[in-house]
Amino acid sequence: MLEKIIDLDKELLVFLNGLGSERWDGLWLIITKQLNWAPIFLFVFYWLQKKIGWKKFGFYVLFIAVMILICDQTVNLFKYSFERLRPCNDTEINGIIRLVKTSKSFSFFSGHATNSMASTVLTFMILKRYYKHAYWLFLFPLIFAYSRIYLGLHFPTDILTGYAFGAIAGFMGYKLYSKYILRTS
């Protein structure tokens, strides 16, 4: 059963990665860098601060930082426990996929997907009461994590597992934030 899932995962990676072309490689290399998203983050932070005030916003930043730290450490624990090779290092498929970027670290599961989903879920849960279109925030983790498949750095299950873990972490972060910050300030 596990072998079948791994085979399907590789087939899906080959398909999704194969949708790319050299013409778009530069764009996806820009998309995959967190710092390049800073203008959007600043805009969202501005929205958030205007609605919840400076004090609650300060706690929000603290919650995001701690949540990302916990997510990163958990991802690293999994990566070094499972030691799954990245697609770019997997000799079974690296000759048939487009290798746009390489990395020597392990693949399972994606820190990019985990952190982007965790921060988005927490932010969405706070903003949804103020903005009816706050769901647009979810474009960030979708595009950001797909860049990892496009570049040949992660398998789809790495991304989906990262999304699941990140969504749980973000929801738990929101529950704590809601209980201790939103209700007490």
C-alpha positions in Angstrom: 0.0 0.0 0.0 2.8 2.5 1.0 4.7 1.6 -2.2 1.6 2.4 -4.3 1.2 5.8 -2.6 4.9 6.6 -3.2 4.5 5.6 -6.9 1.4 7.7 -7.3 3.2 10.6 -5.5 6.1 10.3 -8.0 3.8 10.1 -11.0 1.9 13.2 -9.8 5.2 15.1 -9.2 6.4 14.2 -12.7 3.1 15.5 -14.2 3.0 18.8 -12.1 6.6 19.5 -12.5 6.4 18.8 -16.2 3.8 21.6 -16.6 6.6 24.2 -16.2 8.9 25.7 -18.8 12.1 27.6 -18.9 10.2 30.8 -19.7 8.5 30.7 -16.2 11.4 29.3 -14.1 12.6 32.8 -13.0 9.1 33.7 -11.8 8.9 30.5 -9.7 12.3 31.1 -8.2 11.1 34.5 -7.1 7.9 33.0 -5.7 9.7 30.4 -3.6 11.6 33.0 -1.6 9.8 34.1 1.5 11.3 37.6 1.5 9.8 38.3 -1.9 6.3 38.0 -0.3 7.1 40.8 2.2 5.0 43.5 0.5 1.9 41.3 0.7 2.7 40.4 4.3 3.1 44.1 5.2 -0.3 44.8 3.6 -2.0 42.0 5.5 -0.3 43.2 8.7 -1.6 46.7 8.1 -5.1 45.3 7.7 -4.8 43.2 10.8 -3.3 46.0 13.0 -6.1 48.4 11.9 -8.7 46.0 13.1 -7.3 44.6 16.3 -5.0 47.4 17.5 -1.3 47.6 18.3 -1.4 45.5 21.5 -3.2 42.5 20.0 -1.1 42.9 16.9 2.1 42.6 18.9 0.8 39.4 20.5 -0.2 38.2 17.0 3.4 38.7 15.8 4.7 36.8 18.9 2.2 33.9 18.3 3.3 33.7 14.6 7.0 33.7 15.6 6.5 30.9 18.2 4.2 28.9 15.9 6.7 29.0 13.0 9.5 28.1 15.4 7.5 25.0 16.6 6.5 24.1 13.1 10.1 24.4 11.8 11.5 22.2 14.5 8.8 19.6 14.0 9.4 19.6 10.2 13.1 19.1 10.9 12.4 16.3 13.3 10.3 14.5 10.6 12.8 15.2 7.8 15.7 13.7 9.7 13.6 10.8 11.0 12.2 9.8 7.6 15.2 10.9 5.5 13.2 11.0 2.3 15.2 12.2 -0.6 14.0 15.3 -2.4 12.8 14.7 -6.0 16.0 16.5 -7.3 18.1 13.9 -5.4 15.9 10.8 -6.1 17.8 8.9 -8.9 14.6 7.1 -9.9 13.0 10.3 -11.2 15.6 13.2 -11.2 16.5 12.4 -14.8 12.9 12.8 -16.0 11.8 15.9 -14.0 12.7 19.5 -14.6 15.4 20.4 -12.0 15.2 24.2 -11.6 16.7 24.3 -8.1 18.4 21.7 -5.9 18.9 21.2 -2.2 20.7 18.6 -0.2 18.3 18.4 2.8 15.5 15.9 3.1 12.0 16.2 1.7 9.3 14.9 4.0 7.5 17.1 4.9 7.6 20.6 3.5 8.5 23.4 5.8 7.3 26.0 3.2 3.9 24.4 3.1 3.7 24.0 6.9 4.7 27.5 7.8 2.7 29.2 5.1 -0.5 27.3 6.0 0.0 27.7 9.7 0.4 31.5 9.4 -2.4 31.8 6.9 -4.9 29.8 9.0 -4.1 31.8 12.1 -4.4 35.1 10.2 -7.5 34.0 8.4 -9.3 33.0 11.6 -8.6 36.5 13.0 -9.4 38.5 9.9 -12.5 36.6 8.7 -14.8 38.5 11.0 -13.6 41.8 9.5 -13.2 41.0 5.8 -15.6 38.7 4.0 -13.0 38.0 1.3 -10.3 37.0 3.8 -10.3 33.5 2.2 -8.1 35.0 -0.6 -5.2 34.7 1.9 -5.1 31.0 1.1 -3.7 31.8 -2.4 -0.4 32.4 -0.6 0.2 28.9 0.7 -1.2 27.4 -2.5 1.1 29.3 -4.8 4.1 29.3 -2.4 4.0 25.5 -1.8 3.4 24.7 -5.5 6.6 26.5 -6.3 8.4 23.7 -4.4 6.9 21.1 -6.7 7.6 23.2 -9.8 11.2 23.6 -8.8 11.6 19.8 -8.2 12.2 20.2 -4.4 9.2 18.5 -3.0 6.7 15.6 -3.7 3.0 16.4 -3.5 2.6 14.3 -0.3 5.3 16.5 1.3 3.2 19.5 0.5 -0.1 17.9 1.5 1.3 16.7 4.8 2.8 20.2 5.4 -0.6 21.7 4.7 -2.3 19.4 7.1 0.2 19.9 9.9 0.2 23.7 9.3 -3.6 23.9 9.3 -3.7 22.1 12.6 -0.9 24.3 14.1 -2.6 27.5 12.8 -6.0 26.4 14.2 -4.4 25.6 17.6 -2.5 28.9 17.5 -5.8 30.7 16.8 -7.6 28.9 19.7 -4.8 29.9 22.1 -4.7 33.5 20.7 -8.5 33.7 20.9 -8.6 32.4 24.5 -5.7 34.4 25.9 -5.5 37.6 23.8 -8.8 38.3 22.0 -10.9 37.7 25.1 -8.6 39.3 27.7 -7.5 42.5 26.1 
